Amino acid sequence: MNTARPGQLPDDTRPEGAMLEGAMPDDAPTTRGGEGWSEDMELAPAHPGDRDDAADEDERQGERLQKVLARAGVASRRVVEDMIDQGRISVNGRTVDVQGMRVDPLRDHIAVDGARIELRDDRVTYALNKPAGVITAMSDDHARATVGDMIGDLAPGLVHVGRLDQDTEGLLLVTNDGELAHRLAHPSYEVQKTYLAQVSGSVPRHLGKRLRAGVELDDGPVAVDSFRVVDTHAGQSVVEVVLHEGRKRIVRRLLDHVGLPVSRLTRTAVGPVKLERMRVGSIRRLTRQEVGALKELVGL
């Protein structure tokens, strides 16, 4: 018959597998590297929240530059590291010379080979090759074709940047970045626009000099930033006009004023963004580099 001291279970009444308080199981590790010892046991944080606190601190410091640029499609992380070693990347105007730098994609200005990279994913900007006959509006009460018809539900909150006349074709930017749209269209930022105009007649020899000096229109003076003749054939000429004016029908009125009525007008560039080989009626999303260049142009 088993006997037990007060407060102690008799041997035959202890549940199978039960342990006395403070006892160690047979397979418990006793020393580092001993049987049953695990690397995870030693590396576990002293407090459950330590690892989360470290992750939160890293998040507050930003993301690694290599990761940010790889996600933006600039290059793989390994290639970005090589670019850092080559001094090709800058953050807020300073060349990066250390690996593992942390950045804030929403605030820091990052450039590769001097070209700023747009990193935000919640803003989009598109280039549209507007056909003649389409009005620059998101909708129209008279059922005329509009820019809004062309872009549809491509992205929420899109607005057109400035305007093109109904009978003018070519490059029009649309974006859901309100501040970028405002600055690109505002005259104080003097964003250059480039046009190709087909005109009737031959171009006087010194017309470019006259236009750069400025001419007086009925709503005030206007001067071009540059002017050149691209082609002349069979009584028709094609000229390129660059100016930062935004008044209504300004290119047509300017050329008509100097005796060169316009038969066709195409805008081919807005600042650093070019129309190039886009088909009439086509739309493309600007690259991060193009958006970065636009923002740099207007001080964003």
C-alpha positions, 0 to 999 in steps of 0.5 A: 500500500502506497503512503504519501505525505500530506499534499502529495499524490500517491504514486499510483494516482499521479496522472500519466505523463504529469510533471511536478512543478519545476521538473524538467522533461527527459528530453529538455536541453540542458546546455547549448548544443546539447540534445534537444537544443535549438538555434531558434531558442537562443535567437528568440527575443527576450520579450515577445514585442522586441522583434515587432518593435525593431520592424516598426523602427525600420519602417519609421526610418523608411525603405531601403533604396535598393528595394524602392528603385527595384519596385519602381522598375529601374533595375534589380536590387543587385544592379541598383547596388552597382549603380550606387557604387558608380555614383549614379544615384542621388537622393535630395540632390546628394550623391548616395555613396553608401549601401542600405540607405533608407528613403521615404518614397513619398517625400524624398527626391531620387534621381538616376543619372540626373533624371528624377524618378517618380515613385508614387503609385497613387498618381498617374499621368497619361499622354494622349494624341488628340485627334482633330475634331475632339474637344478638350473636355471631360463631357459635352452637352451637345454630344460632341466627341471629347477627351473624356470619351477617349480616356473613359474609366482609365483611372479615377479623377483624371483631368486634362492639363490645359487645352488644345483647340478642337481643330488642333491635334497632338499631345495632351496630358491627363493626370489625377495629380491635381498639383502637377496639373495646376503647375503645368498649366499655370503661366507663371511656370512657363512650361514650353509647348512645341508645335508643328504648323503647316502654313500657306506660303513661303516663310520670310527669311528673318521671321524667326528673329521677329517672332522671338522679339515679339509681336503685338496681338489684339490681346497683348504681345506674344513672343516665341521661344524658338522658331524654325522652318522644317520643310517647304514644298509646293507653296506650303511650309511646315514650321516648328514653334516653341512657346510657353504661352497658353492663350486661346488659339495663340499659335494660329493667331500668331502665324496668321498675324505674320501672313502665314495662315495655318492649315494644320496644327499639331502639338508635339511636346509639353516640356520634356514629354514628346509625342514622337511615334504615338498614333492619333487617338492613342494613349500611353502612361508616362514613365516614372522618369517622365513624370519625375522630369515634369515634377522637377520642371515645375518645382514639385 
